[in-house]
Amino acid sequence: MILIKDIIWDFDGTLFDTYPGTVNSFKRALKDIGIYESYENILKHIKVSEGYAVAHFKELYGLDEIFVDKYNEYKNDIEIETVRPFPFAVEVCRQFVTSGGRNYILTHRGDSTLKFLQYYGMLDFFTEVITKKYGFKRKPDPEGFEYLIDKYNINKSTALVIGDRECEILGGKAVGVKTCLYNTNNVSLLQTPDFHINSLENLADIIN
């Protein structure tokens, strides 16, 4: 088993369970304009990506920016206590840093990423947190991954990308880094990750 020294994490659906608050905000914004969609259907589209879900429902119902503004308003007002790290996320990240490893985050989310990490005392566990404000192309484009690899002189043979969607697996493979699917979405992938876990507790078996 290889020794992992650098981990590039996804945020939503991998480190933090942000889906309930996001889906409820989306559902509430639709309801305000007289559209009733099931939680499950919204979740299915958001798990592809937030942008995909917005574009899908805008086209489906002929929605304008009023819907988008309402959704963003509700999403920005999500109580921070309702967005929680997945079980073992705090412990795994802390232990990895304590043992000499380096954690990074590459996310499509904005500055709220830092807010959630700070609230749960996790911000210091990460060498750098790449949010959408960096302006990198969306995953699976390798741009964000390449930035981290070059800046921190990451050895690809001892690095790992962890995510809950195919875009992280594709992005990791594009830059020649091993990949791990944390399957919180019960997704079926076209690309096979190097590793597969159903709990972050099992990550120790891969990185040590």
C-alpha positions as CSV (number, residue, x, y, z in Angstrom):
1,M,0.0,0.0,0.0
2,I,1.3,3.5,-0.9
3,L,1.9,6.2,1.6
4,I,-0.1,9.3,0.7
5,K,1.4,12.7,1.5
6,D,-1.0,15.1,-0.2
7,I,-4.8,14.9,-0.4
8,I,-6.9,17.2,-2.7
9,W,-10.4,17.2,-1.3
10,D,-13.8,18.1,-2.8
11,F,-16.0,20.0,-0.3
12,D,-19.7,19.5,-1.0
13,G,-20.8,15.9,-0.5
14,T,-17.3,14.8,0.4
15,L,-16.1,16.7,3.5
16,F,-19.4,18.5,4.4
17,D,-23.0,17.4,3.9
18,T,-24.3,20.6,2.3
19,Y,-27.0,19.0,0.2
20,P,-30.0,19.3,2.6
21,G,-29.7,23.1,3.1
22,T,-29.0,23.6,-0.6
23,V,-31.9,21.5,-1.8
24,N,-34.4,23.1,0.6
25,S,-33.3,26.6,-0.5
26,F,-33.8,25.5,-4.2
27,K,-37.2,24.0,-3.4
28,R,-38.3,27.1,-1.5
29,A,-37.3,29.4,-4.3
30,L,-39.3,27.3,-6.8
31,K,-42.3,27.3,-4.4
32,D,-42.3,31.1,-4.2
33,I,-43.1,31.2,-7.9
34,G,-45.7,28.5,-7.8
35,I,-43.6,25.5,-8.8
36,Y,-43.6,22.4,-6.6
37,E,-40.7,19.9,-7.2
38,S,-39.8,17.0,-5.0
39,Y,-36.8,17.1,-2.8
40,E,-35.5,13.9,-4.5
41,N,-35.7,15.3,-8.0
42,I,-33.9,18.5,-7.1
43,L,-31.3,16.6,-5.2
44,K,-30.6,14.4,-8.3
45,H,-29.9,17.4,-10.4
46,I,-27.9,19.3,-7.8
47,K,-25.6,16.3,-7.3
48,V,-24.6,16.7,-10.9
49,S,-23.7,20.3,-10.1
50,E,-25.5,23.4,-8.8
51,G,-25.1,25.1,-12.2
52,Y,-26.6,22.1,-14.0
53,A,-29.6,22.1,-11.7
54,V,-30.2,25.9,-12.1
55,A,-29.9,25.6,-15.9
56,H,-32.2,22.5,-16.0
57,F,-35.1,24.0,-14.1
58,K,-34.7,27.4,-15.7
59,E,-35.2,25.8,-19.1
60,L,-37.8,23.4,-17.9
61,Y,-40.1,26.1,-16.5
62,G,-38.9,29.1,-18.4
63,L,-37.6,30.8,-15.3
64,D,-35.8,34.1,-15.2
65,E,-33.2,35.6,-12.8
66,I,-35.9,36.3,-10.2
67,F,-35.7,32.6,-9.4
68,V,-31.9,32.6,-9.3
69,D,-31.9,35.6,-7.0
70,K,-34.4,34.0,-4.6
71,Y,-32.4,30.8,-4.5
72,N,-29.1,32.6,-3.8
73,E,-30.8,34.6,-1.1
74,Y,-32.2,31.5,0.7
75,K,-28.9,29.6,0.2
76,N,-26.9,32.5,1.7
77,D,-29.2,32.5,4.8
78,I,-28.7,28.8,5.5
79,E,-28.0,28.5,9.2
80,I,-24.4,27.4,9.6
81,E,-25.3,24.8,12.3
82,T,-27.3,22.9,9.7
83,V,-24.2,22.3,7.5
84,R,-22.1,19.7,9.1
85,P,-18.9,17.7,8.3
86,F,-19.5,14.1,7.4
87,P,-18.6,11.6,10.2
88,F,-14.8,11.3,10.7
89,A,-14.1,14.2,8.4
90,V,-12.6,16.3,11.3
91,E,-10.7,13.5,12.8
92,V,-9.2,12.3,9.4
93,C,-8.1,15.7,8.3
94,R,-6.6,16.5,11.7
95,Q,-4.7,13.2,12.0
96,F,-3.4,13.5,8.4
97,V,-1.9,16.9,9.1
98,T,-0.5,15.7,12.5
99,S,1.3,12.9,10.7
100,G,2.9,15.3,8.3
101,G,0.5,15.2,5.4
102,R,-1.0,18.2,3.5
103,N,-4.7,18.7,2.8
104,Y,-6.1,21.0,0.1
105,I,-9.7,21.8,-1.0
106,L,-10.7,22.3,-4.6
107,T,-14.4,23.3,-4.8
108,H,-16.9,25.1,-7.0
109,R,-18.3,26.7,-3.9
110,G,-17.5,30.3,-2.9
111,D,-16.3,31.9,0.4
112,S,-18.9,30.1,2.4
113,T,-16.4,27.2,2.3
114,L,-14.1,29.1,4.6
115,K,-17.0,30.1,6.8
116,F,-18.0,26.4,7.4
117,L,-14.4,25.3,7.9
118,Q,-13.8,28.1,10.4
119,Y,-17.0,27.3,12.3
120,Y,-16.0,23.7,12.8
121,G,-12.4,24.4,13.6
122,M,-11.1,22.8,10.4
123,L,-9.5,25.8,8.5
124,D,-6.0,25.2,9.9
125,F,-6.1,21.6,8.5
126,F,-5.8,22.9,4.9
127,T,-2.7,24.2,3.2
128,E,-4.9,26.0,0.7
129,V,-8.6,26.2,-0.1
130,I,-9.4,26.8,-3.8
131,T,-12.9,28.3,-4.2
132,K,-14.7,29.6,-7.3
133,K,-13.3,33.1,-6.7
134,Y,-9.9,31.8,-8.0
135,G,-11.6,31.7,-11.4
136,F,-10.4,28.2,-12.4
137,K,-12.4,26.2,-14.9
138,R,-14.8,23.8,-13.3
139,K,-13.9,20.3,-12.6
140,P,-13.2,17.9,-14.3
141,D,-10.9,20.5,-16.1
142,P,-7.5,19.9,-14.6
143,E,-6.6,23.6,-14.2
144,G,-7.2,23.8,-10.4
145,F,-5.4,20.5,-9.8
146,E,-2.4,21.6,-11.9
147,Y,-2.2,24.8,-9.9
148,L,-1.9,23.0,-6.6
149,I,0.5,20.4,-8.0
150,D,2.8,23.1,-9.4
151,K,2.6,25.5,-6.5
152,Y,3.3,22.9,-3.8
153,N,5.6,20.6,-5.8
154,I,3.2,17.7,-5.1
155,N,4.6,14.3,-5.9
156,K,1.8,12.8,-8.1
157,S,2.8,9.2,-7.0
158,T,2.0,10.0,-3.3
159,A,-1.1,12.2,-3.9
160,L,-4.8,11.4,-3.8
161,V,-7.9,13.2,-5.0
162,I,-11.1,12.5,-3.0
163,G,-14.6,13.4,-4.2
164,D,-18.1,12.2,-4.4
165,R,-18.7,12.7,-8.1
166,E,-17.2,11.7,-11.4
167,C,-15.8,15.2,-12.1
168,E,-13.3,14.7,-9.3
169,I,-12.3,11.2,-10.5
170,L,-11.9,12.6,-14.1
171,G,-9.9,15.6,-12.9
172,G,-7.6,13.5,-10.8
173,K,-6.9,11.0,-13.6
174,A,-6.3,13.9,-16.0
175,V,-3.3,15.0,-13.9
176,G,-2.0,11.5,-13.2
177,V,-3.0,11.4,-9.5
178,K,-4.7,8.5,-7.8
179,T,-8.4,8.9,-7.1
180,C,-10.8,7.9,-4.4
181,L,-14.6,8.0,-4.6
182,Y,-16.4,8.7,-1.3
183,N,-19.7,7.4,-2.4
184,T,-22.2,9.6,-0.6
185,N,-24.2,9.9,-3.8
186,N,-24.6,6.2,-4.8
187,V,-23.4,7.2,-8.2
188,S,-22.5,5.0,-11.1
189,L,-19.2,6.1,-12.8
190,L,-17.9,5.7,-16.3
191,Q,-14.4,6.0,-15.0
192,T,-13.2,3.7,-12.3
193,P,-11.5,5.3,-9.3
194,D,-8.4,3.7,-7.8
195,F,-10.1,3.5,-4.4
196,H,-13.7,3.4,-3.2
197,I,-14.9,4.1,0.4
198,N,-18.3,4.4,2.0
199,S,-17.0,6.0,5.2
200,L,-14.2,8.5,5.8
201,E,-13.1,6.2,8.6
202,N,-11.9,3.7,5.9
203,L,-9.6,6.3,4.4
204,A,-6.8,5.3,6.9
205,D,-6.5,1.9,5.1
206,I,-5.6,3.8,1.9
207,I,-3.3,6.6,3.0
208,N,-1.2,4.8,5.6
